[in-house]
Amino acid sequence: MRLMISRPIRAAFLGLTLLAPAALPFAPSPALARGAPESFADLAAQLSPAVVNISSTQAVQQENRQGGLPEMPMFPPGSPFEQFFRDFLERNRPKEGPRDGQRSERGAPQPERPSPRAQSLGSGFIVDSTGYVVTNNHVIEGADKITVTLSDNTTLDAKLVGKDEATDLALLKVTTERKLPFVEFGDSDGARVGDWVLAIGNPFGLGGTVTAGIISARSRDIRQGRYDDFIQTDAAINRGNSGGPLFTMDGKVVGINTAIYSPSGGSIGIGFSIPSNLARNVVAQIKDFGKARRGWLGVRIQAVTPDIADSIGLKDATGAMVAGVTEGSPAEKGKLRSGDVILKFNGQDIKEMKNLPRVVAETPIGQSVPVTVWRDGKEATVQIAVAEMPEDQAVASAKPDAKGGRPPAEKPTELAGLGLKLGNITDEMRKQFTLGADQKGVVVTEVAPNSAAAEKGLRAGDVIVEVQQEPVANPGEVRDRLDRVRKQNRRTALLLVQSADGMRWVALPLDGDKK
């Protein structure tokens, strides 16, 4: 995993005159800061024996289907050989003449060339004296041989116990007669921005390297998955540090170094680590079951925007809004319904939509938990028994017909101020917009450019299923619901919209709709 910024960020600073503290109208109370450690040497010496170097290799297909050079493999970040790989392929290009395994003009079979092998280097750390090693999944992904090198240069073959692509974690096992030094996970929830941290790893294949810095930020979402909750640090992290530990000053693992932002591939002081509290649970699941077993609720969710909050009478734009409930899921059995806003799950506040998947995933399977929701203008609590997440969570949906179809026979209803034209779902509409036979609601036949509806992402072929959490069956009902909302002096109306991408709630501004 590698995050790259398209161009360096440059900032020009104007000259500023700083006020003396006495000139400030409200001088802040002085904060007591702990001094920087005089040296990290003792801590580094204590922890380094538990940090390992990891190398993995995999066979590279020698020829592609066109008979040319093998395709460039997707090297995991951490390999120092990535830039030399094309030269490596050139050196292994078959010579002119019979292909491997074919006969020459003299009839003698030609020996087959050994397959070239791609190599990846990374880091890891031992979490158990019997030889369990934690690293990133991308360090060992696709490997047919994994080797772990200890701090004393002892080399051991490693077996993959299991991996979890969703969090980019993997657990390895090495076998040795001696007890190995190990480290323990700390409490990442207790880590604070500004705390000192130490990173130890194998940058660019150089071997055990120690860097220090602070925690720069918490709860970073770098768009790598549904469980993003990264710790950001300015401790130098480079290629090859992937999978290595980020330590607190008490010697506990607070994060697993995974990604960096960089225009060049080298450290610029923006690195990201998987929090230990997330990793600890995943590693334990892999150790016990060979994979991560996660709690499952069975809902599709979306963010609560200020417009949505206003349309349902919710004071703050907080929580996760339910856009759909999976049939037979724990959510359906627990009477959760579309339009509910989940405010708390098992006593934990859900401040943002992205918080919910992680909280649910970490809930023990089979446990019954209280879920607080905003429903019908007030809070309500339902009890839900969390199940195990199924292997396949893909949701199939029909795609709109790019070619369109015949125009509808009936005249559409226009909501001019909103930039919408609506129609009943007829057989012709089903053909034109590829709607399912059981689709209910009111179809959007046209969206005016630059209108309020267009700005909210509505497009022809979308189906309005509910307005203000009430089902609608024809354009007249949509207009009536909007009139009712307008009389309540609300600025927005809440629409449940079915599109090719699935169900979602849309808060549609009502300003300008004059019929």
Helices and strands as residue ranges (DSSP letters): G 21-23, H 41-47, G 48-50, E 51-59, G 82-84, H 85-91, E 117-126, E 132-136, H 137-140, E 145-149, E 155-164, E 169-174, G 188-190, E 196-201, G 203-205, E 209-220, E 230-233, E 245-247, E 253-260, E 271-275, H 276-289, E 295-296, E 299-303, H 306-312, E 320-325, H 330-333, E 341-345, E 348-349, H 355-361, E 368-375, E 378-385, E 387-388, E 413-415, G 416-418, E 420-424, H 427-433, E 442-447, H 452-455, E 463-467, E 470-471, H 475-487, E 492-499, E 502-509
